[in-house]
Amino acid sequence: MNYRSFSLKVLLAFCEISTIMKIAVIGAGAAGLAALRQCISGTYNDQVVCYEKTDQIGGTWVYREETGSDRYGLPIHTSMYNSLRTNLPKEVMGYPDFPISERPESYLSRTEILDFLNAYCDHFALRPYIRLLHHVELVEPAVGDRKWSVKVRDLQRDAIVTEAFDAIMVCNGHYFEPRIPKISGHDVFAGKQMHSHDYRVPEIFDGKTVVVLGAGPSGMDLALEISKNANRVILSHHLTETILTVFPKNVVQKADVVQLTEHEAVFADDTKEQIDIVFYCTGYKYSFPFLAESCGVRTDSNMVTPLWKHLVSIENPTLALVGLPFYVCAFSMFDLQVRFVLRHWHGERRFPARADMLRSEAEEVARRAERGLQKRHFHMMGPEQGHYYDDLANIAGVVPLPSVLTKLHNESSMRFLDDLVHYRQDRYKILDDYNFVQL
């Protein structure tokens, strides 16, 4: 071998070694599993470790009877209730390279989705990379060869370990930190107040008069579910469009609750109702308690910022927050976001200049404000989700998500609003990347 060919081989080997990254994935729910799958796909040969604070994979899809804190004193993560069925058809809930297997129903139970996530985990042999019962306590920029320092508590051994990484994928979900509005008189109300995060079974509402606050997906679903047990359910919301769903006779809709007294709720139309329970179905706050301030990410009115494409930290681009957008085809979006990030981290695409990324975010804030959306709706996609998917795919030069996903998602979302009682009986079949049929 001559010197020139030897030097070329050494240079190529060095380049190959230098592109291998050590990546931390925080959380082994649906987003964390997607991150792991792409990190170990063989495309890049990255080293990856996934930290999961509970004793099993699946994130919010793991049902636990307990509420409050677990045996380690940590807040219960899951918001899953016993009878939950998906509010999206299975045809839009799989991963791009691992669809949910054929079965008659389109709308599945929580156990079927958790079984699916376990099947995905096993199919791609992800378990060896997951450290269960490892709670990430602190992520901060590091000094030295690696960019990040991650402090983790091994809960079983009650031991702290600090490890260094080149990049971080935060996949901790956003359905665990309840958002509870401050209502005048909430501290004098003598009845029970609870958030849907702590709801498990409907028997606690037997014979009660309940005010359900919020007419989002959980508020609508839970108002219907508890109506079988409650004496009377008042669905309180500020939606301007009419909800066409015909609810059972003991469910009525009213304006926002503006005040609570000892035994009553006062509504925006000045009417009052005697009530037993206030049931907050008011959504969740984005929460990253382990991210140090020096990570350069904050939440402002529930908008996580500054981020490029709802995903990449503009101040520290080797930090990615996977899965923030909502009203999306979540599992497929997680996969797409991870592929987008890895292409940039490995130099196949270059991050724009910081000023350009900041400008991009500011322009999107302005566009959404023009449509009447507040900051807390910044990560909401819904009908706009297809544009977001195409944007990510085009920028990164990766395989896009088929447009049929957005079409079917939008169709099922309208059915949810129009016929909440029966829409889960609908059955769908995807024909190709553009078309579906209702069976």
C-alpha positions as CSV (number, residue, x, y, z in Angstrom):
1,M,0.0,0.0,0.0
2,N,1.5,3.4,-1.0
3,Y,1.5,6.3,1.4
4,R,-1.1,8.3,-0.5
5,S,-3.7,5.5,-0.5
6,F,-3.0,4.8,3.2
7,S,-3.5,8.5,4.1
8,L,-6.8,8.5,2.2
9,K,-8.0,5.5,4.1
10,V,-7.0,7.1,7.5
11,L,-8.8,10.3,6.5
12,L,-11.9,8.4,5.5
13,A,-11.8,6.4,8.7
14,F,-11.4,9.6,10.8
15,C,-14.4,11.2,9.0
16,E,-16.5,8.1,9.7
17,I,-15.5,8.1,13.4
18,S,-16.0,11.8,13.8
19,T,-19.6,11.6,12.6
20,I,-20.6,9.0,15.2
21,M,-22.5,10.9,17.9
22,K,-23.5,9.9,21.5
23,I,-27.1,10.8,21.9
24,A,-29.3,10.9,24.9
25,V,-33.1,10.2,24.5
26,I,-35.3,11.3,27.4
27,G,-38.4,9.2,27.7
28,A,-39.4,5.8,26.2
29,G,-42.9,6.7,25.1
30,A,-44.0,6.8,21.4
31,A,-41.6,9.7,20.6
32,G,-38.6,8.2,22.5
33,L,-39.1,4.9,20.7
34,A,-39.1,6.6,17.3
35,A,-35.9,8.5,18.3
36,L,-34.2,5.2,19.3
37,R,-35.4,3.4,16.1
38,Q,-33.8,6.0,13.8
39,C,-30.7,6.4,15.9
40,I,-29.8,2.7,15.7
41,S,-31.1,2.2,12.1
42,G,-27.6,1.7,10.8
43,T,-27.7,4.9,8.8
44,Y,-25.3,6.7,11.2
45,N,-24.1,4.1,13.8
46,D,-24.7,6.5,16.6
47,Q,-24.4,5.6,20.3
48,V,-27.6,6.1,22.0
49,V,-29.0,5.8,25.6
50,C,-32.7,6.2,26.4
51,Y,-33.6,7.2,30.0
52,E,-37.1,6.2,31.2
53,K,-38.2,7.1,34.7
54,T,-41.0,4.5,35.0
55,D,-40.7,0.7,34.9
56,Q,-41.9,0.1,31.4
57,I,-42.0,1.6,27.9
58,G,-45.1,3.4,26.5
59,G,-45.3,6.8,28.2
60,T,-48.8,8.1,28.5
61,W,-50.2,4.9,27.1
62,V,-49.3,3.0,30.3
63,Y,-52.4,2.8,32.5
64,R,-51.8,3.1,36.3
65,E,-54.5,3.2,38.9
66,E,-52.5,5.4,41.2
67,T,-52.6,9.2,41.0
68,G,-50.4,11.7,42.7
69,S,-46.9,10.3,43.3
70,D,-45.3,6.9,42.7
71,R,-43.3,4.9,45.2
72,Y,-40.2,7.0,44.4
73,G,-42.0,10.2,45.2
74,L,-42.2,11.3,41.5
75,P,-45.4,12.6,40.0
76,I,-47.5,9.9,38.2
77,H,-46.7,10.6,34.5
78,T,-49.7,9.0,32.7
79,S,-53.1,10.6,32.2
80,M,-54.6,7.4,30.8
81,Y,-58.1,6.4,32.0
82,N,-59.4,2.9,32.1
83,S,-61.9,2.9,29.3
84,L,-60.0,5.1,26.8
85,R,-60.3,4.4,23.2
86,T,-58.3,6.4,20.6
87,N,-60.0,9.5,19.1
88,L,-58.1,8.9,15.8
89,P,-58.4,5.8,13.6
90,K,-55.5,3.3,13.7
91,E,-54.9,4.0,10.0
92,V,-53.2,7.3,10.9
93,M,-51.6,6.1,14.2
94,G,-48.8,3.8,13.1
95,Y,-45.2,4.7,12.2
96,P,-44.2,5.2,8.6
97,D,-42.3,1.8,8.5
98,F,-44.5,0.0,11.1
99,P,-48.2,0.4,10.6
100,I,-50.7,-1.0,13.1
101,S,-51.8,-4.5,12.0
102,E,-55.1,-5.1,10.3
103,R,-58.1,-5.7,12.5
104,P,-61.8,-4.8,12.0
105,E,-62.0,-1.7,14.1
106,S,-60.4,1.6,13.3
107,Y,-60.6,3.1,16.8
108,L,-58.6,1.0,19.3
109,S,-58.4,0.6,23.0
110,R,-55.5,1.9,25.1
111,T,-54.3,-1.7,25.6
112,E,-54.1,-2.3,21.9
113,I,-52.0,0.9,21.4
114,L,-49.7,-0.1,24.2
115,D,-49.3,-3.6,22.7
116,F,-48.5,-2.0,19.4
117,L,-45.7,0.2,21.0
118,N,-44.3,-2.9,22.6
119,A,-44.4,-4.7,19.3
120,Y,-42.6,-1.8,17.6
121,C,-40.0,-1.8,20.4
122,D,-39.3,-5.5,20.0
123,H,-39.4,-5.5,16.2
124,F,-36.6,-3.0,16.1
125,A,-34.8,-4.5,19.1
126,L,-34.8,-1.2,21.1
127,R,-34.9,-2.6,24.6
128,P,-31.1,-3.0,25.1
129,Y,-30.8,0.8,24.7
130,I,-33.5,1.7,27.3
131,R,-32.6,2.2,31.0
132,L,-35.8,1.8,32.9
133,L,-36.3,3.5,36.3
134,H,-33.7,6.2,35.4
135,H,-34.9,9.7,36.1
136,V,-33.2,12.6,34.4
137,E,-32.8,15.3,37.0
138,L,-30.6,17.8,35.1
139,V,-29.5,18.6,31.5
140,E,-27.0,21.4,31.0
141,P,-24.3,22.4,28.5
142,A,-21.0,20.7,29.3
143,V,-17.4,21.8,29.3
144,G,-15.1,19.6,27.3
145,D,-15.3,17.3,24.3
146,R,-19.0,16.5,24.7
147,K,-21.6,19.3,24.4
148,W,-24.1,18.1,27.1
149,S,-24.0,16.9,30.7
150,V,-26.9,14.7,31.9
151,K,-27.5,14.0,35.6
152,V,-29.6,10.9,36.1
153,R,-30.9,9.1,39.2
154,D,-31.0,5.3,39.1
155,L,-34.2,5.0,41.1
156,Q,-33.7,1.4,42.1
157,R,-30.2,1.9,43.5
158,D,-30.9,5.6,44.6
159,A,-27.6,6.5,42.9
160,I,-26.8,9.5,40.8
161,V,-24.8,9.2,37.6
162,T,-23.7,12.0,35.3
163,E,-22.9,11.3,31.7
164,A,-21.7,13.3,28.7
165,F,-23.4,13.4,25.3
166,D,-23.1,15.1,22.0
167,A,-26.8,15.7,21.5
168,I,-30.1,15.4,23.4
169,M,-33.6,14.4,22.2
170,V,-36.2,15.4,24.7
171,C,-39.2,13.0,24.3
172,N,-41.0,13.4,27.7
173,G,-44.4,14.1,26.2
174,H,-46.8,16.9,27.1
175,Y,-49.8,15.3,28.8
176,F,-48.7,15.1,32.3
177,E,-48.5,18.7,33.8
178,P,-52.1,19.8,34.3
179,R,-53.2,23.3,33.2
180,I,-55.7,24.5,35.8
181,P,-57.2,28.0,35.2
182,K,-57.6,30.2,38.3
183,I,-61.3,30.8,38.8
184,S,-62.5,33.3,41.3
185,G,-63.7,31.4,44.4
186,H,-61.8,28.2,43.7
187,D,-60.5,28.3,47.2
188,V,-63.9,28.6,48.8
189,F,-65.7,25.9,46.8
190,A,-66.7,23.1,49.3
191,G,-67.0,20.3,46.7
192,K,-64.4,18.3,44.9
193,Q,-62.1,19.7,42.2
194,M,-60.0,17.5,40.0
195,H,-58.1,17.5,36.7
196,S,-58.6,14.9,34.0
197,H,-54.9,13.9,34.6
198,D,-56.1,12.1,37.7
199,Y,-59.3,10.6,36.2
200,R,-59.3,6.8,36.0
201,V,-62.9,5.4,36.4
202,P,-66.4,7.0,36.3
203,E,-67.8,5.6,39.5
204,I,-66.5,8.6,41.5
205,F,-69.2,10.7,39.8
206,D,-72.1,8.5,40.8
207,G,-75.2,10.6,41.4
208,K,-73.2,13.9,41.3
209,T,-73.8,17.2,39.5
210,V,-70.5,17.9,37.7
211,V,-69.2,20.9,35.8
212,V,-66.8,19.8,33.1
213,L,-64.6,22.7,32.1
214,G,-63.3,22.6,28.5
215,A,-64.7,21.2,25.2
216,G,-61.5,19.9,23.7
217,P,-61.1,16.2,22.9
218,S,-60.9,15.2,26.6
219,G,-63.7,17.4,27.8
220,M,-66.1,16.2,25.2
221,D,-65.1,12.5,25.7
222,L,-65.3,12.6,29.4
223,A,-68.5,14.6,29.6
224,L,-70.1,11.8,27.6
225,E,-68.4,9.0,29.6
226,I,-69.3,10.3,33.1
227,S,-72.9,11.0,32.0
228,K,-73.7,7.3,32.6
229,N,-72.9,7.7,36.3
230,A,-73.5,11.4,37.1
231,N,-76.9,12.8,37.8
232,R,-76.2,15.9,35.7
233,V,-73.2,17.0,33.6
234,I,-72.7,20.7,32.6
235,L,-70.2,21.1,29.8
236,S,-68.8,24.6,30.2
237,H,-66.9,26.1,27.3
238,H,-66.3,29.2,25.2
239,L,-66.5,27.7,21.7
240,T,-68.3,30.0,19.3
241,E,-69.2,27.3,16.8
242,T,-72.1,25.0,17.6
243,I,-71.2,21.4,18.7
244,L,-73.5,19.3,16.6
245,T,-73.2,16.2,18.8
246,V,-76.5,15.2,20.4
247,F,-75.5,14.4,24.0
248,P,-77.6,12.4,26.5
249,K,-80.4,14.3,28.1
250,N,-78.5,14.8,31.4
251,V,-75.7,16.7,29.6
252,V,-76.2,20.4,29.0
253,Q,-73.8,23.0,27.5
254,K,-73.2,26.4,29.2
255,A,-70.9,29.3,28.9
256,D,-67.6,29.6,30.8
257,V,-67.6,29.3,34.6
258,V,-66.5,32.8,35.9
259,Q,-66.8,32.2,39.6
260,L,-67.2,29.4,42.2
261,T,-69.1,29.9,45.5
262,E,-69.2,27.4,48.3
263,H,-71.8,25.2,46.5
264,E,-72.4,26.8,43.1
265,A,-70.9,27.6,39.8
266,V,-71.6,31.1,38.3
267,F,-71.5,31.2,34.5
268,A,-70.7,34.0,32.0
269,D,-74.4,34.4,31.2
270,D,-75.0,35.2,35.0
271,T,-76.8,31.9,35.6
272,K,-75.9,29.7,38.6
273,E,-76.0,26.0,39.2
274,Q,-75.6,24.0,42.4
275,I,-72.7,21.5,41.8
276,D,-70.8,18.8,43.6
277,I,-67.6,18.5,41.5
278,V,-65.6,20.8,39.2
279,F,-63.8,18.6,36.6
280,Y,-61.0,20.4,34.8
281,C,-60.5,19.1,31.3
282,T,-58.4,22.2,30.5
283,G,-55.4,20.6,29.0
284,Y,-51.7,20.5,29.9
285,K,-48.6,22.7,30.2
286,Y,-45.3,21.9,28.4
287,S,-42.9,21.1,31.1
288,F,-39.2,20.3,31.1
289,P,-38.1,20.5,34.7
290,F,-34.7,18.9,34.0
291,L,-33.6,21.5,31.5
292,A,-31.2,24.0,33.0
293,E,-31.8,27.7,32.1
294,S,-28.5,27.6,30.2
295,C,-30.1,25.1,27.7
296,G,-31.7,28.2,26.1
297,V,-35.3,27.0,26.0
298,R,-38.2,28.4,27.9
299,T,-42.0,28.3,27.8
300,D,-43.9,31.6,27.3
301,S,-47.7,31.3,27.7
302,N,-47.2,27.6,26.8
303,M,-45.2,28.3,23.7
304,V,-41.9,26.6,23.8
305,T,-39.3,29.0,22.5
306,P,-36.9,29.8,20.8
307,L,-37.2,26.8,18.5
308,W,-36.7,26.3,14.8
309,K,-39.5,24.3,13.2
310,H,-41.2,23.6,16.6
311,L,-38.3,21.3,17.2
312,V,-34.7,22.5,17.4
313,S,-33.3,24.8,20.1
314,I,-32.1,27.9,18.3
315,E,-29.5,28.7,21.0
316,N,-28.2,25.1,21.2
317,P,-29.1,23.2,18.0
318,T,-27.9,19.8,19.3
319,L,-30.9,19.9,21.6
320,A,-34.2,18.8,20.0
321,L,-37.6,18.7,21.6
322,V,-39.5,16.0,19.8
323,G,-43.3,15.9,19.7
324,L,-44.4,19.4,20.7
325,P,-47.0,19.9,17.9
326,F,-50.5,18.7,18.7
327,Y,-53.6,17.7,16.7
328,V,-51.3,15.7,14.5
329,C,-50.6,12.1,13.3
330,A,-48.3,11.8,16.3
331,F,-46.3,8.6,15.8
332,S,-45.5,9.4,12.1
333,M,-44.6,13.0,13.0
334,F,-42.2,11.8,15.7
335,D,-40.4,9.6,13.1
336,L,-40.2,12.5,10.6
337,Q,-39.0,15.0,13.2
338,V,-36.2,12.6,14.3
339,R,-35.1,12.0,10.7
340,F,-35.1,15.7,10.1
341,V,-32.9,16.3,13.2
342,L,-30.4,13.5,12.4
343,R,-29.9,14.8,8.9
344,H,-28.8,18.2,10.3
345,W,-26.8,16.8,13.2
346,H,-24.8,14.7,10.8
347,G,-24.1,17.5,8.4
348,E,-26.2,16.3,5.5
349,R,-28.2,19.5,5.9
350,R,-26.9,22.7,7.5
351,F,-28.8,24.7,10.1
352,P,-29.6,28.2,9.0
353,A,-28.0,31.1,10.8
354,R,-29.3,31.9,14.2
355,A,-30.9,35.2,13.1
356,D,-32.7,33.3,10.2
357,M,-34.1,30.7,12.6
358,L,-35.3,33.4,15.0
359,R,-36.9,35.3,12.1
360,S,-38.6,32.1,10.9
361,E,-40.2,31.6,14.4
362,A,-41.3,35.2,14.7
363,E,-42.9,35.1,11.3
364,E,-44.9,32.1,12.2
365,V,-46.0,33.7,15.5
366,A,-47.2,36.7,13.4
367,R,-49.1,34.5,10.9
368,R,-50.9,32.6,13.7
369,A,-51.8,35.9,15.5
370,E,-53.4,37.1,12.2
371,R,-55.6,34.0,12.4
372,G,-56.6,34.9,15.9
373,L,-54.5,32.3,17.6
374,Q,-52.9,33.0,21.0
375,K,-49.4,32.0,22.0
376,R,-50.6,29.0,23.8
377,H,-51.9,27.7,20.4
378,F,-48.5,28.1,18.8
379,H,-47.8,24.3,18.5
380,M,-51.3,23.4,17.4
381,M,-51.4,22.0,13.8
382,G,-54.8,20.4,13.0
383,P,-55.6,21.2,9.3
384,E,-52.2,22.8,8.9
385,Q,-50.3,19.7,9.8
386,G,-49.7,18.6,6.2
387,H,-47.8,21.8,5.4
388,Y,-45.6,21.2,8.5
389,Y,-44.8,17.6,7.5
390,D,-44.0,18.7,3.9
391,D,-41.8,21.6,5.1
392,L,-39.7,19.2,7.3
393,A,-39.3,16.6,4.6
394,N,-38.4,19.2,1.9
395,I,-35.8,21.0,4.1
396,A,-34.2,17.7,5.2
397,G,-34.5,15.9,2.0
398,V,-36.2,12.9,3.6
399,V,-39.1,10.7,2.6
400,P,-42.3,12.8,3.3
401,L,-45.4,11.6,5.0
402,P,-48.2,10.6,2.6
403,S,-50.9,13.3,2.4
404,V,-53.7,10.7,3.0
405,L,-52.7,10.9,6.7
406,T,-53.7,14.5,7.0
407,K,-56.9,14.0,4.9
408,L,-58.1,11.1,7.1
409,H,-57.1,12.9,10.3
410,N,-59.1,16.0,9.3
411,E,-62.1,13.8,8.3
412,S,-62.1,11.9,11.6
413,S,-61.7,15.1,13.6
414,M,-64.9,16.6,12.0
415,R,-66.7,13.3,12.7
416,F,-65.7,13.7,16.4
417,L,-67.3,17.1,16.6
418,D,-70.4,16.2,14.7
419,D,-71.3,12.8,16.2
420,L,-69.2,12.1,19.3
421,V,-71.6,9.3,20.4
422,H,-71.2,7.2,17.3
423,Y,-68.0,8.2,15.4
424,R,-65.9,5.5,16.8
425,Q,-68.0,3.0,14.9
426,D,-66.6,4.3,11.7
427,R,-64.1,2.1,9.8
428,Y,-61.6,3.2,7.3
429,K,-59.2,1.8,4.8
430,I,-56.2,3.6,3.2
431,L,-56.0,2.9,-0.5
432,D,-52.8,4.7,-1.4
433,D,-50.7,7.7,-0.4
434,Y,-53.5,10.1,-1.4
435,N,-56.9,8.3,-0.9
436,F,-58.9,6.5,1.7
437,V,-62.4,5.0,1.9
438,Q,-64.9,4.7,4.7
439,L,-66.0,1.1,4.9
